[in-house]
Amino acid sequence: PAERVVVEMNRLRHFIGTPAKVAATMRHIAADTGADELMVTSTIYGEDERRRCYELLAREWGLSDPV
């Protein structure tokens, strides 16, 4: 039971969906917390896939593609 609680809590920290959905969730959290910056870590397997994830999210935020 204790492990299930940890798993459920961690799921609240994972944002899964389209770039628009993920960005909207991030914007909501930033607004609610007053954060002036956010850090993103992708756990997608594969370097190319992770890079694509960051590129899509950067475009959604109106940022240039990450290097």
All heavy atoms as TSV, in Angstrom:
chain	resi	resn	atom	element	x	y	z
A	1	PRO	N	N	0.812	-1.225	0.000
A	1	PRO	CA	C	0.000	0.000	0.000
A	1	PRO	C	C	0.847	1.279	0.000
A	1	PRO	O	O	0.494	2.234	-0.673
A	1	PRO	CB	C	-0.838	-0.118	1.257
A	1	PRO	CG	C	-0.909	-1.589	1.549
A	1	PRO	CD	C	0.392	-2.154	1.027
A	2	ALA	N	N	1.946	1.264	0.744
A	2	ALA	CA	C	2.791	2.459	0.800
A	2	ALA	C	C	3.421	2.744	-0.568
A	2	ALA	O	O	3.527	3.905	-0.981
A	2	ALA	CB	C	3.875	2.282	1.851
A	3	GLU	N	N	3.821	1.704	-1.264
A	3	GLU	CA	C	4.405	1.882	-2.595
A	3	GLU	C	C	3.367	2.420	-3.579
A	3	GLU	O	O	3.688	3.230	-4.446
A	3	GLU	CB	C	4.984	0.571	-3.108
A	3	GLU	CG	C	6.235	0.146	-2.370
A	3	GLU	CD	C	6.758	-1.197	-2.842
A	3	GLU	OE1	O	6.235	-1.752	-3.829
A	3	GLU	OE2	O	7.710	-1.687	-2.206
A	4	ARG	N	N	2.137	1.982	-3.438
A	4	ARG	CA	C	1.078	2.479	-4.321
A	4	ARG	C	C	0.872	3.986	-4.132
A	4	ARG	O	O	0.611	4.709	-5.093
A	4	ARG	CB	C	-0.227	1.745	-4.076
A	4	ARG	CG	C	-0.225	0.348	-4.621
A	4	ARG	CD	C	-1.598	-0.291	-4.409
A	4	ARG	NE	N	-1.558	-1.679	-4.763
A	4	ARG	CZ	C	-1.868	-2.155	-5.966
A	4	ARG	NH1	N	-2.241	-1.325	-6.909
A	4	ARG	NH2	N	-1.799	-3.436	-6.221
A	5	VAL	N	N	0.978	4.451	-2.912
A	5	VAL	CA	C	0.829	5.884	-2.639
A	5	VAL	C	C	1.937	6.657	-3.356
A	5	VAL	O	O	1.686	7.686	-3.989
A	5	VAL	CB	C	0.852	6.157	-1.120
A	5	VAL	CG1	C	0.952	7.650	-0.845
A	5	VAL	CG2	C	-0.374	5.561	-0.461
A	6	VAL	N	N	3.154	6.150	-3.280
A	6	VAL	CA	C	4.280	6.816	-3.940
A	6	VAL	C	C	4.082	6.835	-5.451
A	6	VAL	O	O	4.299	7.854	-6.110
A	6	VAL	CB	C	5.617	6.123	-3.575
A	6	VAL	CG1	C	6.761	6.670	-4.415
A	6	VAL	CG2	C	5.917	6.290	-2.092
A	7	VAL	N	N	3.647	5.717	-6.009
A	7	VAL	CA	C	3.398	5.644	-7.452
A	7	VAL	C	C	2.337	6.657	-7.853
A	7	VAL	O	O	2.491	7.388	-8.841
A	7	VAL	CB	C	2.994	4.214	-7.872
A	7	VAL	CG1	C	2.460	4.208	-9.302
A	7	VAL	CG2	C	4.174	3.259	-7.727
A	8	GLU	N	N	1.266	6.724	-7.122
A	8	GLU	CA	C	0.189	7.667	-7.445
A	8	GLU	C	C	0.658	9.116	-7.331
A	8	GLU	O	O	0.303	9.960	-8.151
A	8	GLU	CB	C	-1.031	7.423	-6.550
A	8	GLU	CG	C	-1.764	6.147	-6.867
A	8	GLU	CD	C	-2.226	6.071	-8.318
A	8	GLU	OE1	O	-2.726	7.080	-8.855
A	8	GLU	OE2	O	-2.065	4.991	-8.916
A	9	MET	N	N	1.460	9.416	-6.321
A	9	MET	CA	C	1.992	10.771	-6.163
A	9	MET	C	C	2.903	11.126	-7.333
A	9	MET	O	O	2.866	12.250	-7.839
A	9	MET	CB	C	2.729	10.909	-4.835
A	9	MET	CG	C	1.800	10.920	-3.635
A	9	MET	SD	S	2.674	10.966	-2.065
A	9	MET	CE	C	3.569	12.487	-2.188
A	10	ASN	N	N	3.733	10.183	-7.769
A	10	ASN	CA	C	4.630	10.441	-8.894
A	10	ASN	C	C	3.860	10.642	-10.191
A	10	ASN	O	O	4.282	11.416	-11.049
A	10	ASN	CB	C	5.649	9.312	-9.048
A	10	ASN	CG	C	6.763	9.420	-8.040
A	10	ASN	OD1	O	7.086	10.506	-7.568
A	10	ASN	ND2	N	7.353	8.301	-7.704
A	11	ARG	N	N	2.753	9.966	-10.355
A	11	ARG	CA	C	1.950	10.136	-11.569
A	11	ARG	C	C	1.427	11.562	-11.690
A	11	ARG	O	O	1.213	12.053	-12.797
A	11	ARG	CB	C	0.787	9.150	-11.591
A	11	ARG	CG	C	1.232	7.762	-11.934
A	11	ARG	CD	C	0.063	6.842	-12.087
A	11	ARG	NE	N	0.554	5.512	-12.431
A	11	ARG	CZ	C	-0.118	4.405	-12.243
A	11	ARG	NH1	N	-1.330	4.443	-11.716
A	11	ARG	NH2	N	0.392	3.253	-12.576
A	12	LEU	N	N	1.231	12.238	-10.584
A	12	LEU	CA	C	0.775	13.616	-10.623
A	12	LEU	C	C	1.845	14.540	-11.204
A	12	LEU	O	O	1.544	15.654	-11.628
A	12	LEU	CB	C	0.377	14.089	-9.219
A	12	LEU	CG	C	-0.795	13.360	-8.577
A	12	LEU	CD1	C	-0.977	13.830	-7.139
A	12	LEU	CD2	C	-2.065	13.571	-9.379
A	13	ARG	N	N	3.082	14.091	-11.199
A	13	ARG	CA	C	4.201	14.889	-11.702
A	13	ARG	C	C	4.505	14.611	-13.164
A	13	ARG	O	O	5.386	15.227	-13.736
A	13	ARG	CB	C	5.450	14.606	-10.875
A	13	ARG	CG	C	5.288	14.951	-9.430
A	13	ARG	CD	C	6.516	14.564	-8.672
A	13	ARG	NE	N	6.246	14.624	-7.246
A	13	ARG	CZ	C	7.026	14.139	-6.331
A	13	ARG	NH1	N	8.137	13.545	-6.671
A	13	ARG	NH2	N	6.709	14.236	-5.060
A	14	HIS	N	N	3.823	13.673	-13.772
A	14	HIS	CA	C	4.048	13.310	-15.168
A	14	HIS	C	C	2.959	13.940	-16.023
A	14	HIS	O	O	1.778	13.806	-15.728
A	14	HIS	CB	C	4.013	11.790	-15.346
A	14	HIS	CG	C	5.115	11.093	-14.639
A	14	HIS	ND1	N	5.113	9.740	-14.423
A	14	HIS	CD2	C	6.266	11.533	-14.086
A	14	HIS	CE1	C	6.204	9.385	-13.779
A	14	HIS	NE2	N	6.907	10.464	-13.561
A	15	PHE	N	N	3.371	14.607	-17.069
A	15	PHE	CA	C	2.438	15.236	-17.982
A	15	PHE	C	C	2.524	14.505	-19.310
A	15	PHE	O	O	3.569	14.498	-19.948
A	15	PHE	CB	C	2.746	16.714	-18.174
A	15	PHE	CG	C	2.915	17.454	-16.875
A	15	PHE	CD1	C	3.939	18.349	-16.710
A	15	PHE	CD2	C	2.060	17.234	-15.811
A	15	PHE	CE1	C	4.101	19.032	-15.520
A	15	PHE	CE2	C	2.205	17.909	-14.620
A	15	PHE	CZ	C	3.234	18.814	-14.481
A	16	ILE	N	N	1.440	13.901	-19.709
A	16	ILE	CA	C	1.415	13.085	-20.916
A	16	ILE	C	C	0.318	13.609	-21.824
A	16	ILE	O	O	-0.802	13.858	-21.383
A	16	ILE	CB	C	1.150	11.607	-20.560
A	16	ILE	CG1	C	2.243	11.100	-19.625
A	16	ILE	CG2	C	1.045	10.750	-21.818
A	16	ILE	CD1	C	1.937	9.771	-18.971
A	17	GLY	N	N	0.653	13.796	-23.089
A	17	GLY	CA	C	-0.345	14.235	-24.045
A	17	GLY	C	C	0.280	14.995	-25.189
A	17	GLY	O	O	1.490	14.954	-25.397
A	18	THR	N	N	-0.544	15.709	-25.904
A	18	THR	CA	C	-0.062	16.524	-27.013
A	18	THR	C	C	0.784	17.673	-26.464
A	18	THR	O	O	0.677	18.027	-25.274
A	18	THR	CB	C	-1.244	17.114	-27.793
A	18	THR	OG1	O	-1.952	18.009	-26.922
A	18	THR	CG2	C	-2.171	16.031	-28.325
A	19	PRO	N	N	1.619	18.271	-27.319
A	19	PRO	CA	C	2.380	19.437	-26.849
A	19	PRO	C	C	1.476	20.522	-26.268
A	19	PRO	O	O	1.801	21.118	-25.239
A	19	PRO	CB	C	3.103	19.917	-28.112
A	19	PRO	CG	C	3.270	18.678	-28.923
A	19	PRO	CD	C	2.011	17.886	-28.683
A	20	ALA	N	N	0.322	20.746	-26.891
A	20	ALA	CA	C	-0.602	21.774	-26.383
A	20	ALA	C	C	-1.131	21.411	-25.002
A	20	ALA	O	O	-1.224	22.271	-24.110
A	20	ALA	CB	C	-1.762	21.958	-27.360
A	21	LYS	N	N	-1.482	20.155	-24.796
A	21	LYS	CA	C	-2.011	19.718	-23.497
A	21	LYS	C	C	-0.945	19.815	-22.407
A	21	LYS	O	O	-1.212	20.305	-21.305
A	21	LYS	CB	C	-2.529	18.287	-23.598
A	21	LYS	CG	C	-3.096	17.757	-22.310
A	21	LYS	CD	C	-3.607	16.344	-22.460
A	21	LYS	CE	C	-4.088	15.814	-21.113
A	21	LYS	NZ	N	-4.512	14.425	-21.203
A	22	VAL	N	N	0.263	19.367	-22.728
A	22	VAL	CA	C	1.348	19.416	-21.739
A	22	VAL	C	C	1.686	20.866	-21.397
A	22	VAL	O	O	1.835	21.220	-20.228
A	22	VAL	CB	C	2.580	18.647	-22.254
A	22	VAL	CG1	C	3.786	18.862	-21.345
A	22	VAL	CG2	C	2.274	17.155	-22.366
A	23	ALA	N	N	1.793	21.720	-22.408
A	23	ALA	CA	C	2.110	23.127	-22.164
A	23	ALA	C	C	1.022	23.807	-21.337
A	23	ALA	O	O	1.324	24.599	-20.442
A	23	ALA	CB	C	2.311	23.864	-23.488
A	24	ALA	N	N	-0.238	23.477	-21.616
A	24	ALA	CA	C	-1.334	24.060	-20.838
A	24	ALA	C	C	-1.243	23.644	-19.376
A	24	ALA	O	O	-1.448	24.471	-18.473
A	24	ALA	CB	C	-2.679	23.641	-21.428
A	25	THR	N	N	-0.918	22.395	-19.133
A	25	THR	CA	C	-0.762	21.917	-17.757
A	25	THR	C	C	0.390	22.641	-17.071
A	25	THR	O	O	0.275	23.072	-15.922
A	25	THR	CB	C	-0.521	20.395	-17.742
A	25	THR	OG1	O	-1.626	19.744	-18.367
A	25	THR	CG2	C	-0.358	19.877	-16.331
A	26	MET	N	N	1.490	22.796	-17.786
A	26	MET	CA	C	2.644	23.502	-17.215
A	26	MET	C	C	2.315	24.960	-16.922
A	26	MET	O	O	2.696	25.489	-15.870
A	26	MET	CB	C	3.827	23.391	-18.175
A	26	MET	CG	C	4.359	21.974	-18.311
A	26	MET	SD	S	5.576	21.816	-19.631
A	26	MET	CE	C	6.888	22.867	-19.017
A	27	ARG	N	N	1.608	25.603	-17.837
A	27	ARG	CA	C	1.227	27.008	-17.610
A	27	ARG	C	C	0.312	27.142	-16.393
A	27	ARG	O	O	0.435	28.084	-15.606
A	27	ARG	CB	C	0.548	27.571	-18.857
A	27	ARG	CG	C	1.501	27.843	-19.986
A	27	ARG	CD	C	0.798	28.510	-21.169
A	27	ARG	NE	N	1.748	28.790	-22.219
A	27	ARG	CZ	C	1.888	28.064	-23.326
A	27	ARG	NH1	N	1.091	27.033	-23.546
A	27	ARG	NH2	N	2.788	28.380	-24.228
A	28	HIS	N	N	-0.587	26.209	-16.253
A	28	HIS	CA	C	-1.499	26.212	-15.104
A	28	HIS	C	C	-0.717	26.068	-13.797
A	28	HIS	O	O	-0.952	26.811	-12.838
A	28	HIS	CB	C	-2.512	25.074	-15.261
A	28	HIS	CG	C	-3.476	24.960	-14.130
A	28	HIS	ND1	N	-4.519	25.844	-13.950
A	28	HIS	CD2	C	-3.540	24.076	-13.108
A	28	HIS	CE1	C	-5.184	25.505	-12.861
A	28	HIS	NE2	N	-4.613	24.433	-12.338
A	29	ILE	N	N	0.206	25.148	-13.755
A	29	ILE	CA	C	1.011	24.940	-12.542
A	29	ILE	C	C	1.848	26.174	-12.243
A	29	ILE	O	O	1.950	26.608	-11.095
A	29	ILE	CB	C	1.881	23.680	-12.677
A	29	ILE	CG1	C	0.974	22.451	-12.605
A	29	ILE	CG2	C	2.964	23.624	-11.610
A	29	ILE	CD1	C	1.665	21.154	-12.914
A	30	ALA	N	N	2.468	26.745	-13.278
A	30	ALA	CA	C	3.273	27.950	-13.069
A	30	ALA	C	C	2.426	29.088	-12.518
A	30	ALA	O	O	2.846	29.800	-11.599
A	30	ALA	CB	C	3.948	28.358	-14.375
A	31	ALA	N	N	1.236	29.255	-13.063
A	31	ALA	CA	C	0.345	30.316	-12.585
A	31	ALA	C	C	-0.093	30.065	-11.146
A	31	ALA	O	O	-0.115	30.981	-10.324
A	31	ALA	CB	C	-0.874	30.432	-13.495
A	32	ASP	N	N	-0.417	28.825	-10.836
A	32	ASP	CA	C	-0.865	28.486	-9.478
A	32	ASP	C	C	0.227	28.652	-8.438
A	32	ASP	O	O	-0.051	28.999	-7.294
A	32	ASP	CB	C	-1.382	27.044	-9.421
A	32	ASP	CG	C	-2.770	26.896	-10.003
A	32	ASP	OD1	O	-3.397	27.913	-10.343
A	32	ASP	OD2	O	-3.226	25.739	-10.124
A	33	THR	N	N	1.470	28.386	-8.826
A	33	THR	CA	C	2.572	28.424	-7.861
A	33	THR	C	C	3.364	29.726	-7.888
A	33	THR	O	O	4.152	29.988	-6.988
A	33	THR	CB	C	3.555	27.265	-8.113
A	33	THR	OG1	O	4.145	27.423	-9.411
A	33	THR	CG2	C	2.865	25.920	-8.000
A	34	GLY	N	N	3.156	30.509	-8.937
A	34	GLY	CA	C	3.943	31.733	-9.073
A	34	GLY	C	C	5.350	31.472	-9.582
A	34	GLY	O	O	6.207	32.359	-9.512
A	35	ALA	N	N	5.587	30.295	-10.117
A	35	ALA	CA	C	6.917	29.954	-10.629
A	35	ALA	C	C	7.261	30.833	-11.820
A	35	ALA	O	O	6.414	31.115	-12.657
A	35	ALA	CB	C	6.968	28.483	-11.031
A	36	ASP	N	N	8.517	31.266	-11.888
A	36	ASP	CA	C	8.933	32.061	-13.034
A	36	ASP	C	C	9.804	31.263	-13.999
A	36	ASP	O	O	10.299	31.793	-14.988
A	36	ASP	CB	C	9.645	33.335	-12.593
A	36	ASP	CG	C	10.896	33.067	-11.787
A	36	ASP	OD1	O	11.213	31.889	-11.528
A	36	ASP	OD2	O	11.564	34.038	-11.412
A	37	GLU	N	N	10.000	29.990	-13.689
A	37	GLU	CA	C	10.673	29.093	-14.611
A	37	GLU	C	C	10.264	27.658	-14.299
A	37	GLU	O	O	9.837	27.354	-13.190
A	37	GLU	CB	C	12.199	29.235	-14.554
A	37	GLU	CG	C	12.820	28.759	-13.272
A	37	GLU	CD	C	14.340	28.886	-13.283
A	37	GLU	OE1	O	14.911	29.370	-14.282
A	37	GLU	OE2	O	14.948	28.510	-12.292
A	38	LEU	N	N	10.360	26.825	-15.304
A	38	LEU	CA	C	10.016	25.418	-15.162
A	38	LEU	C	C	11.161	24.576	-15.730
A	38	LEU	O	O	11.836	25.005	-16.655
A	38	LEU	CB	C	8.731	25.085	-15.928
A	38	LEU	CG	C	7.484	25.842	-15.504
A	38	LEU	CD1	C	6.364	25.600	-16.505
A	38	LEU	CD2	C	7.064	25.415	-14.122
A	39	MET	N	N	11.355	23.413	-15.185
A	39	MET	CA	C	12.363	22.495	-15.688
A	39	MET	C	C	11.650	21.261	-16.221
A	39	MET	O	O	10.754	20.727	-15.570
A	39	MET	CB	C	13.334	22.106	-14.573
A	39	MET	CG	C	14.447	21.224	-15.062
A	39	MET	SD	S	15.819	20.965	-13.899
A	39	MET	CE	C	15.022	20.765	-12.353
A	40	VAL	N	N	12.049	20.833	-17.403
A	40	VAL	CA	C	11.425	19.684	-18.053
A	40	VAL	C	C	12.446	18.568	-18.196
A	40	VAL	O	O	13.570	18.803	-18.631
A	40	VAL	CB	C	10.900	20.068	-19.452
A	40	VAL	CG1	C	10.343	18.859	-20.171
A	40	VAL	CG2	C	9.870	21.172	-19.349
A	41	THR	N	N	12.040	17.374	-17.827
A	41	THR	CA	C	12.855	16.187	-18.034
A	41	THR	C	C	11.999	15.135	-18.692
A	41	THR	O	O	10.948	14.775	-18.172
A	41	THR	CB	C	13.395	15.632	-16.696
A	41	THR	OG1	O	14.124	16.659	-16.045
A	41	THR	CG2	C	14.277	14.430	-16.917
A	42	SER	N	N	12.434	14.673	-19.834
A	42	SER	CA	C	11.697	13.643	-20.549
A	42	SER	C	C	12.291	12.277	-20.226
A	42	SER	O	O	13.510	12.106	-20.206
A	42	SER	CB	C	11.768	13.892	-22.056
A	42	SER	OG	O	11.171	12.822	-22.734
A	43	THR	N	N	11.434	11.317	-19.992
A	43	THR	CA	C	11.894	9.957	-19.709
A	43	THR	C	C	11.654	9.032	-20.901
A	43	THR	O	O	11.670	7.821	-20.766
A	43	THR	CB	C	11.191	9.386	-18.469
A	43	THR	OG1	O	9.778	9.408	-18.690
A	43	THR	CG2	C	11.531	10.182	-17.226
A	44	ILE	N	N	11.436	9.635	-22.068
A	44	ILE	CA	C	11.220	8.846	-23.277
A	44	ILE	C	C	12.511	8.107	-23.615
A	44	ILE	O	O	13.598	8.686	-23.591
A	44	ILE	CB	C	10.799	9.748	-24.452
A	44	ILE	CG1	C	9.458	10.403	-24.159
A	44	ILE	CG2	C	10.758	8.952	-25.755
A	44	ILE	CD1	C	9.051	11.435	-25.166
A	45	TYR	N	N	12.377	6.834	-23.948
A	45	TYR	CA	C	13.536	6.032	-24.307
A	45	TYR	C	C	14.003	6.426	-25.702
A	45	TYR	O	O	13.209	6.555	-26.615
A	45	TYR	CB	C	13.191	4.536	-24.283
A	45	TYR	CG	C	14.375	3.659	-24.602
A	45	TYR	CD1	C	15.326	3.390	-23.639
A	45	TYR	CD2	C	14.535	3.140	-25.867
A	45	TYR	CE1	C	16.415	2.588	-23.924
A	45	TYR	CE2	C	15.625	2.339	-26.168
A	45	TYR	CZ	C	16.561	2.071	-25.196
A	45	TYR	OH	O	17.646	1.296	-25.485
A	46	GLY	N	N	15.268	6.621	-25.852
A	46	GLY	CA	C	15.850	6.939	-27.153
A	46	GLY	C	C	16.174	8.415	-27.267
A	46	GLY	O	O	15.320	9.262	-27.023
A	47	GLU	N	N	17.408	8.690	-27.659
A	47	GLU	CA	C	17.861	10.074	-27.750
A	47	GLU	C	C	17.064	10.877	-28.771
A	47	GLU	O	O	16.665	12.014	-28.498
A	47	GLU	CB	C	19.347	10.101	-28.124
A	47	GLU	CG	C	19.935	11.477	-28.168
A	47	GLU	CD	C	21.405	11.472	-28.498
A	47	GLU	OE1	O	22.069	10.442	-28.342
A	47	GLU	OE2	O	21.885	12.536	-28.931
A	48	ASP	N	N	16.816	10.310	-29.940
A	48	ASP	CA	C	16.059	11.023	-30.967
A	48	ASP	C	C	14.632	11.319	-30.516
A	48	ASP	O	O	14.107	12.407	-30.767
A	48	ASP	CB	C	16.026	10.232	-32.271
A	48	ASP	CG	C	17.390	10.140	-32.941
A	48	ASP	OD1	O	18.268	10.992	-32.648
A	48	ASP	OD2	O	17.584	9.206	-33.754
A	49	GLU	N	N	14.026	10.375	-29.848
A	49	GLU	CA	C	12.661	10.558	-29.359
A	49	GLU	C	C	12.590	11.643	-28.286
A	49	GLU	O	O	11.677	12.464	-28.263
A	49	GLU	CB	C	12.090	9.239	-28.830
A	49	GLU	CG	C	11.838	8.204	-29.906
A	49	GLU	CD	C	13.082	7.433	-30.348
A	49	GLU	OE1	O	14.198	7.681	-29.820
A	49	GLU	OE2	O	12.945	6.576	-31.232
A	50	ARG	N	N	13.569	11.634	-27.381
A	50	ARG	CA	C	13.611	12.673	-26.338
A	50	ARG	C	C	13.804	14.049	-26.964
A	50	ARG	O	O	13.146	15.019	-26.588
A	50	ARG	CB	C	14.730	12.399	-25.334
A	50	ARG	CG	C	14.339	11.498	-24.210
A	50	ARG	CD	C	15.352	11.501	-23.081
A	50	ARG	NE	N	16.726	11.333	-23.526
A	50	ARG	CZ	C	17.296	10.172	-23.819
A	50	ARG	NH1	N	16.606	9.056	-23.718
A	50	ARG	NH2	N	18.541	10.120	-24.206
A	51	ARG	N	N	14.726	14.124	-27.917
A	51	ARG	CA	C	14.984	15.399	-28.583
A	51	ARG	C	C	13.706	15.905	-29.267
A	51	ARG	O	O	13.367	17.087	-29.187
A	51	ARG	CB	C	16.092	15.243	-29.614
A	51	ARG	CG	C	16.500	16.547	-30.266
A	51	ARG	CD	C	17.630	16.311	-31.232
A	51	ARG	NE	N	18.524	15.337	-30.637
A	51	ARG	CZ	C	19.813	15.507	-30.444
A	51	ARG	NH1	N	20.373	16.608	-30.816
A	51	ARG	NH2	N	20.552	14.583	-29.888
A	52	ARG	N	N	12.976	15.009	-29.919
A	52	ARG	CA	C	11.734	15.387	-30.582
A	52	ARG	C	C	10.713	15.909	-29.571
A	52	ARG	O	O	10.011	16.894	-29.818
A	52	ARG	CB	C	11.157	14.182	-31.349
A	52	ARG	CG	C	9.887	14.483	-32.080
A	52	ARG	CD	C	10.125	15.383	-33.260
A	52	ARG	NE	N	8.859	15.545	-33.974
A	52	ARG	CZ	C	8.526	16.641	-34.597
A	52	ARG	NH1	N	9.348	17.663	-34.643
A	52	ARG	NH2	N	7.370	16.721	-35.210
A	53	CYS	N	N	10.647	15.265	-28.422
A	53	CYS	CA	C	9.754	15.711	-27.348
A	53	CYS	C	C	10.081	17.149	-26.944
A	53	CYS	O	O	9.197	17.997	-26.858
A	53	CYS	CB	C	9.887	14.764	-26.154
A	53	CYS	SG	S	9.020	15.310	-24.681
A	54	TYR	N	N	11.363	17.433	-26.732
A	54	TYR	CA	C	11.783	18.784	-26.352
A	54	TYR	C	C	11.505	19.787	-27.472
A	54	TYR	O	O	11.089	20.915	-27.208
A	54	TYR	CB	C	13.258	18.813	-25.973
A	54	TYR	CG	C	13.591	18.033	-24.722
A	54	TYR	CD1	C	14.659	17.142	-24.696
A	54	TYR	CD2	C	12.845	18.186	-23.564
A	54	TYR	CE1	C	14.973	16.433	-23.550
A	54	TYR	CE2	C	13.153	17.480	-22.407
A	54	TYR	CZ	C	14.218	16.613	-22.406
A	54	TYR	OH	O	14.534	15.912	-21.274
A	55	GLU	N	N	11.733	19.379	-28.721
A	55	GLU	CA	C	11.467	20.272	-29.843
A	55	GLU	C	C	9.988	20.641	-29.918
A	55	GLU	O	O	9.645	21.809	-30.098
A	55	GLU	CB	C	11.890	19.616	-31.159
A	55	GLU	CG	C	13.379	19.511	-31.335
A	55	GLU	CD	C	13.776	18.668	-32.538
A	55	GLU	OE1	O	12.889	18.052	-33.182
A	55	GLU	OE2	O	14.982	18.620	-32.834
A	56	LEU	N	N	9.125	19.653	-29.780
A	56	LEU	CA	C	7.686	19.910	-29.843
A	56	LEU	C	C	7.234	20.827	-28.714
A	56	LEU	O	O	6.435	21.750	-28.915
A	56	LEU	CB	C	6.909	18.594	-29.802
A	56	LEU	CG	C	7.058	17.701	-31.029
A	56	LEU	CD1	C	6.442	16.323	-30.755
A	56	LEU	CD2	C	6.432	18.346	-32.245
A	57	LEU	N	N	7.744	20.585	-27.534
A	57	LEU	CA	C	7.364	21.412	-26.391
A	57	LEU	C	C	7.916	22.828	-26.530
A	57	LEU	O	O	7.215	23.806	-26.241
A	57	LEU	CB	C	7.839	20.765	-25.089
A	57	LEU	CG	C	7.243	21.301	-23.808
A	57	LEU	CD1	C	5.720	21.289	-23.846
A	57	LEU	CD2	C	7.740	20.489	-22.631
A	58	ALA	N	N	9.138	22.959	-27.008
A	58	ALA	CA	C	9.726	24.287	-27.219
A	58	ALA	C	C	8.914	25.078	-28.232
A	58	ALA	O	O	8.643	26.266	-28.031
A	58	ALA	CB	C	11.177	24.151	-27.691
A	59	ARG	N	N	8.495	24.426	-29.305
A	59	ARG	CA	C	7.665	25.117	-30.298
A	59	ARG	C	C	6.338	25.569	-29.695
A	59	ARG	O	O	5.851	26.662	-29.978
A	59	ARG	CB	C	7.401	24.206	-31.486
A	59	ARG	CG	C	8.566	24.101	-32.408
A	59	ARG	CD	C	8.213	23.342	-33.677
A	59	ARG	NE	N	9.443	22.990	-34.347
A	59	ARG	CZ	C	9.714	21.785	-34.800
A	59	ARG	NH1	N	8.829	20.821	-34.703
A	59	ARG	NH2	N	10.862	21.541	-35.381
A	60	GLU	N	N	5.756	24.722	-28.869
A	60	GLU	CA	C	4.476	25.067	-28.235
A	60	GLU	C	C	4.614	26.295	-27.347
A	60	GLU	O	O	3.698	27.091	-27.219
A	60	GLU	CB	C	3.958	23.874	-27.437
A	60	GLU	CG	C	2.573	24.041	-26.911
A	60	GLU	CD	C	1.512	24.168	-27.995
A	60	GLU	OE1	O	1.642	23.531	-29.052
A	60	GLU	OE2	O	0.536	24.915	-27.766
A	61	TRP	N	N	5.783	26.455	-26.732
A	61	TRP	CA	C	6.042	27.606	-25.870
A	61	TRP	C	C	6.515	28.819	-26.671
A	61	TRP	O	O	6.748	29.887	-26.123
A	61	TRP	CB	C	7.084	27.253	-24.808
A	61	TRP	CG	C	6.495	26.523	-23.657
A	61	TRP	CD1	C	6.334	25.176	-23.532
A	61	TRP	CD2	C	5.969	27.091	-22.465
A	61	TRP	NE1	N	5.741	24.880	-22.336
A	61	TRP	CE2	C	5.510	26.033	-21.654
A	61	TRP	CE3	C	5.843	28.384	-21.997
A	61	TRP	CZ2	C	4.931	26.240	-20.404
A	61	TRP	CZ3	C	5.269	28.586	-20.750
A	61	TRP	CH2	C	4.820	27.516	-19.988
A	62	GLY	N	N	6.707	28.631	-27.989
A	62	GLY	CA	C	7.183	29.744	-28.816
A	62	GLY	C	C	8.672	29.977	-28.687
A	62	GLY	O	O	9.157	31.059	-28.957
A	63	LEU	N	N	9.402	28.943	-28.287
A	63	LEU	CA	C	10.850	29.039	-28.146
A	63	LEU	C	C	11.515	28.407	-29.353
A	63	LEU	O	O	10.945	27.567	-30.035
A	63	LEU	CB	C	11.298	28.288	-26.882
A	63	LEU	CG	C	10.630	28.726	-25.592
A	63	LEU	CD1	C	11.007	27.794	-24.460
A	63	LEU	CD2	C	11.021	30.160	-25.261
A	64	SER	N	N	12.752	28.788	-29.588
A	64	SER	CA	C	13.488	28.129	-30.660
A	64	SER	C	C	13.803	26.703	-30.247
A	64	SER	O	O	13.816	26.372	-29.070
A	64	SER	CB	C	14.791	28.887	-30.962
A	64	SER	OG	O	15.612	28.882	-29.825
A	65	ASP	N	N	14.049	25.851	-31.208
A	65	ASP	CA	C	14.367	24.456	-30.913
A	65	ASP	C	C	15.618	24.370	-30.073
A	65	ASP	O	O	16.584	25.094	-30.309
A	65	ASP	CB	C	14.583	23.663	-32.208
A	65	ASP	CG	C	13.295	23.460	-32.973
A	65	ASP	OD1	O	12.213	23.619	-32.376
A	65	ASP	OD2	O	13.365	23.143	-34.162
A	66	PRO	N	N	15.629	23.478	-29.072
A	66	PRO	CA	C	16.822	23.307	-28.257
A	66	PRO	C	C	17.946	22.728	-29.097
A	66	PRO	O	O	17.725	22.079	-30.099
A	66	PRO	CB	C	16.388	22.325	-27.162
A	66	PRO	CG	C	15.119	21.738	-27.630
A	66	PRO	CD	C	14.542	22.606	-28.685
A	67	VAL	N	N	19.148	22.990	-28.686
A	67	VAL	CA	C	20.334	22.502	-29.404
A	67	VAL	C	C	20.513	21.024	-29.129
A	67	VAL	O	O	20.346	20.532	-28.080
A	67	VAL	CB	C	21.592	23.277	-28.970
A	67	VAL	CG1	C	22.808	22.737	-29.681
A	67	VAL	CG2	C	21.421	24.748	-29.236
